[in-house]
């Protein structure tokens, strides 16, 4: 899991242009990290590219924080 969470944090930091040190496991993308709606779409695309997975739209909508993203991604690896 630690590899996945580190990769998720790296993707989030790059996409939202913030420091990885600001990102906690429970950080919510919009409320805590300031993601705007277009960045939410960019995050999904970045996760798909980083992990070589396909995130269905319905499932992706449920991914609101770092921990949920890790769980979702690990199910699809």
Buried (B, 14 or more C-beta within 10 A) or exposed (E): EEEBBEBBBBBBBBBBEBEEEBBEEEBBBEEBBEBEEEBBEBBBEBBBEBBEBEBEEEEBEEBBBBBBBBEBBBEBE
